[in-house]
Amino acid sequence: MSNKLFVGGLAWATTDETLRKAFSVHGEVSEARVVQDRDTGRSRGFGFVTFESAEHASAAVKAMNNAVLDGRNIRVDFATERERNGR
């Protein structure tokens, strides 16, 4: 089981810090990152949260999937590593 979670449906106003704060109630967060558009610097509406333990990550998925964060219903699931295509 992975410690890294995918978080989708984020509000434009959500920052790395608000993401970390929302998820840290479920355990020790080692990284929380909102993915931003390379050109505009705006949020792309999703991010990733990495927990220190898989147990805390699992608890966060159960508690936070379909929860409301910054006025938006978010989707939370375990992140899957995608293969790089050499670009």
N, C-alpha and C positions, 0 to 999 in steps of 0.2 A: 504494500500500500504506500502511496506517495504522501509526502508532506506538503506538496505544492497544490494550491487550489486555483482554479479559473473562476473569476467573478465577472459576470456579464450583466448588461443592463444598467451600468452606472450612470448617474447624473453627471452632467458636464461639470458641476461644481465639486464633485468628489476629488479629493487630493490623496496623495500617498499617505499623509498623516491621518486624515479622517478614515481612510480604509483600514489602516493599522489599528486605530482606536476602536473601531467597530468590531474587529475580529479578535483583538487581544483579550477580550473578556472570556474567550474560549481556550486560551492557553498562550504560551510564549511564541510571539511572532518574530521570526528572524528577518523577514523582508515583506514589505507591502508596496506594490508598484502599480500605478495607473498608467496604462500604455497611452502614449501621446503620438499624435500625427507628426511625422518628421518635418513637414513643410510649415504647418500652421502652429504647432505647439499645443493644440487643443487636445483634450481627452478624446480617445477613440471609443469610449463607452465600455471598456473592459479593462481588467487588470488581473494581477496575480498576488496571492498571499501565500507565503511559505511559513509553516510552523516548525518548531523545534522537534515535535513528535508527531507521528502518524495518528496517535490516539486523539490528540487535540485537533488535528486537521479533520478527522472523521466527525468529531463532535461539532465542529464548526459547520461542516456541510449539512448535518441534520438540523442545526439551529438556524442557519442563515439562508438556506435555499428558500426563495420566495419571500424573504424578509424585506422590509422597507428600509432603505438607506438613502438619506438625502432626498426623500420624497419619491423614490423610484423602487419598484419591486426588482430585486436582483436575483440572478441565477448563479448558483454556486455548485461546482462539481470538481472532482479531482482533475488536475491538469494532465494532459497527455503530451509527451514530447513529440514534436514533429521533426521529421528528417529535413536537414538542410539540403537544398538542391544545388549547392555549389556556386550560387551567385555571390 
